[in-house]
């Protein structure tokens, strides 16, 4: 029997018995919708939790240190930093495709400014770290904003900064400031002008400079909008509108008096974007800036004192082996809670997968009853088909073809229902659920394989349900049904 | 063409075994028109179904053109029914949700190998065969809108669709009035004489039996050959009573009581003339 004719016959039979099939397929539609909805929800949440909050494709490696509580203090014993040699060893581990060192700024620093945003300039101690800009190139570098180190020695040698007296003389996203690396006496430590009226230390000649690119975590804005702005009566910030915001960075100055340095660096920062790779509470700069600041205040050795290293592991299956390799190097993977989160999500997905399997299973039993009934109703018709040349296989194929078609239609309806429910869910969330850190634009992920799996699931259960009726139909004695015996 | 030897057949209902045929022997030559008569439950239809490959649950052998039907696989037997056999049943057995032309073209759905036709070819051939039974104007009609005689002609057209060499008819006139029944038998005779189709007709009607070249009687599970003379006498008697009954029926405007649920169509009249 030709496939096209089988298909036409199957469709005609489905049309003929549409009421029966419509009722029978309700269970399949609901089951598949449940299956697709919760699996997509699980995948979506997993993508947010493991991709953004606890990225599983990236492991953060920190030095293994023994911590001892001494009274109110906790003392760390052993190394607390990694160097280039260790980073190279980590990069050589099988499965690791890239290594991104992170370095904390180890000197007090102050951010100052914000009148354009808050209505008044703010002065705040900041926590900062540095990260390899390559890690964020694709994420941040767009719309004219760049998260790059503009002041590497190579760049400065190739393109020395030009002298200026005002910001207007410099280009877009540049300002007129002290030459890179210039330190000046901290405010309050400057000596009074000499008898000749000239300051003891002359003001350095200014040059055109790029702003120090700064990124922050979404968490910072959420925290500001959720708590800080209410406490201080500040306006709510639109995250999309704060790109390009500039402020002063004073490295070496601190609100903690003992952390103040005599000489400070006056740079200016520009906020260029958000990233989940940024430090949760603070600002993140390109690694080179932090290295130079640390070297300036802590000596040359500080250039290689990384506080952690991020390993990129594209294949999730390699993560366990890499983690083992990290331990072998006497380092440890920073506990991010990813394993617990992954386990929780896996359990969530498994439970709802099981629930949907039960629903579809019950629906399959219903399908079986309907097909048994239809086979009984159509036994004379089946006898006629056998009399005019249908083989048992042909009859079986017709019944199973109807079941497969029913499964395809019910599965498609279930998937459409799931996608619709997901869209409504997202819409309700976007409109009524308050913002919180990492609140995603969608909670659902419907990859192609999920659609295929849901359809396959639906078709398989329908065909499974129709197997016995199809067998009964195929083995029906045509002589008996045609003679009415 | 057909050679039945030592055929035994029993029906089982739970533990109850009811023997029907006890060692039937029968030969039907190519191009012959044979009627099988006998009392109800004697096994006539059982024998016919076995010859048509609809039933393989018997003992003994049935050979058609030298091929043992029981030795064939299900697919081979299905192909045999599709290509070589045309069935006509008392109850017509048409698919009511399909039009006449689709019913007639039904065997094309299950054709294999060389017998496969495109949908258009199949429908063209179905229209042509419907024309042969004088139903050109009912091509797209649903069987439920036809009279009993018209339905049986659609069933005959379906049986003729694949130009079979063998037609097996199980009480083909059982649901028809005597006039229409006679026309149907005349059609069978023409198919036998003009197209050389071998016909085996199971019937209770002595008139039909008498109109065939040879009659065999199935009785007590055995085939009794040479029942022709007795049947001719029965037929003559039946002819007289049927003429009387027909006259009464015409007077009352009623059809055969057996086909009371099937509306008789006045369109049958020209068809009967054409078939005659």
Interface residues (C-beta under 8 A of the other chain):
Chain A: X1 X2 X5 X9 X12 X16 X380 X381 X383 X384 X385 X386 X387 X388 X389 X390 X391 X392 X393 X394 X477 X478 X479 X482 X483 X484 X485
Chain B: X11 X45 X46 X49 X50 X52 X54 X55 X57 X74 X75 X78 X79 X81 X82 X83 X87 X89 X91 X93 X94 X95 X97 X106 X107 X109 X110 X111 X112 X116 X119 X158 X162 X170
